[in-house]
Amino acid sequence: DPKLDAVDTLLAALPAGNYKLVVEAAREVGGREVVSVPFTWPATKAQQLRAAGSSELGEITLDLKP
């Protein structure tokens, strides 16, 4: 899948450090919610990190593999 190849290329070039995966949901007429999942890159061990919204978003899962 070309889209996944592009993501892999971007992640390979990402400098080591602390980051946040941020997911936002916003309705035109209604609620807005932002959920963030902090992580350290590059991954040194397999991890499954989670965060959940309270109204607009359900659970967000980030799977990291070294």
Secondary structure, DSSP 8 states (H G I E B T S, - for coil): -HHHHHHHHHHHH--SEEEEEEEEEE-TTS-EEEEEEEEEES-SS-EEEEEE-SSS--EEEEEE--
